[in-house]
Amino acid sequence: GGENVQPEAVEAVLAARGVEALIVAVADDRYGARPVAFTRDGNAHDALATELLPSFARPIAWLAMPATRGLKPQRRELAHLAAARLGASPPR
């Protein structure tokens, strides 16, 4: 543990390959926090993440971005949604 994952850096790596994602963190007992990806297409991109990202920066889950009314989803709200869907806690 102890690696610091920068969500924007993971998003940029994925975007360079055409994957629009927003990365949030959920609490993890072992690592402190783990990344989760919300994607516009709702698809998992595990093979691409494995190819491009170190293991600690790879999302542990890929979730569909919830529909919003023209506003960009808020990272904090998505972190709580991810935690609820995965049975985890939001990051501390």
Number of C-alpha atoms within 10 A of each C-alpha: 9 9 11 12 18 13 18 13 13 22 16 15 17 19 13 9 10 9 17 18 25 24 24 28 27 24 17 15 9 9 12 15 22 24 24 25 29 24 19 15 12 15 13 16 16 14 8 14 17 13 10 15 15 11 11 16 21 22 23 15 15 19 22 14 17 12 10 8 6 6 7 8 14 10 15 13 12 23 23 18 19 24 19 13 10 14 10 15 18 20 16 9
